[in-house]
Each structure stands twice: as structure tokens, then as C-alpha cells.
């Protein structure tokens, strides 16, 4: 999986969580905690081999935060 595919996958996951929160399925605090789990940079960086990939993923995480409404 490349960074773009990873980002698309995570954005979809965050949108699903956002829909669940907006429909009352989870609380706002649960939503924020679950989104933070999705974009936990420490967990992600362990899987990345190069600095270039790490930088791309940091940018992708920022984009995912925008989707989640956290930025």
C-alpha cells in the first residue's frame, strides 16, 4: 500500500466514524479518541522505513484531520 492508498483508506475510516458520531452512535469524546487512534503518528512511524515516507504520511495525517474536523 502506498501513501496515497493509505490516506484514502484512513479518510474513509474517519468519515465512517464521523457519520457514526453525527448519528448519535458514539459521543464526541469517543469520536475524537477513535480518530486520534487512526492517526497516531507514533504507531504509523514504526511501520515506515524512510524519512521521505514519514514526511508524506505527516502531510496525509493533516489532510485526515481536516476531514475529521480536527483542524
C-alpha positions as CSV (number, residue, x, y, z in Angstrom):
1,X,0.0,0.0,0.0
2,X,1.4,3.4,-1.0
3,X,0.9,6.6,1.0
4,X,-2.0,7.8,-1.2
5,X,-3.9,4.5,-0.8
6,X,-3.2,4.6,3.0
7,X,-4.5,8.2,3.1
8,X,-7.7,7.3,1.2
9,X,-8.3,4.3,3.5
10,X,-7.8,6.4,6.6
11,X,-10.0,9.2,5.3
12,X,-12.8,6.7,4.6
13,X,-12.4,5.3,8.2
14,X,-12.6,8.8,9.6
15,X,-15.7,9.7,7.6
16,X,-17.4,6.5,8.9
17,X,-16.5,7.5,12.4
18,X,-17.8,11.0,11.8
19,X,-21.1,9.6,10.4
20,X,-21.4,7.4,13.5
21,X,-20.8,10.4,15.8
22,X,-23.2,12.6,13.9
23,X,-26.0,10.0,14.0
24,X,-25.5,9.7,17.8
25,X,-23.9,6.2,17.7
26,X,-20.9,7.5,19.7
27,X,-20.1,10.5,21.8
28,X,-17.9,13.4,20.7
29,X,-15.2,12.3,23.1
30,X,-15.3,8.8,21.8
31,X,-15.2,10.1,18.2
32,X,-12.1,12.2,18.9
33,X,-10.4,9.4,20.7
34,X,-11.0,7.0,17.8
35,X,-9.8,9.5,15.3
36,X,-6.6,10.1,17.3
37,X,-6.1,6.3,17.3
38,X,-6.4,6.3,13.5
39,X,-3.8,9.0,13.0
40,X,-1.4,8.1,15.9
41,X,1.9,9.1,14.4
42,X,4.0,7.0,16.7
43,X,2.2,3.8,15.6
44,X,2.5,4.8,12.0
45,X,6.2,5.8,12.0
46,X,7.2,2.4,13.3
47,X,6.0,1.0,10.1
48,X,7.8,3.5,7.8
49,X,11.3,2.8,6.5
50,X,12.3,6.2,5.1
51,X,12.2,9.8,6.2
52,X,10.5,10.7,2.9
53,X,7.6,8.3,3.6
54,X,7.3,9.7,7.1
55,X,7.1,13.3,5.8
56,X,4.4,12.2,3.3
57,X,2.4,10.5,6.0
58,X,2.6,13.6,8.2
59,X,1.0,15.6,5.4
60,X,-1.6,12.9,4.9
61,X,-2.4,12.9,8.6
62,X,-3.0,16.7,8.4
63,X,-5.4,16.1,5.5
64,X,-7.2,13.4,7.5
65,X,-7.5,15.8,10.4
66,X,-9.3,18.3,8.1
67,X,-11.8,15.5,7.1
68,X,-12.3,14.8,10.8
69,X,-12.9,18.4,11.6
70,X,-9.9,18.5,14.0
71,X,-8.1,21.2,12.1
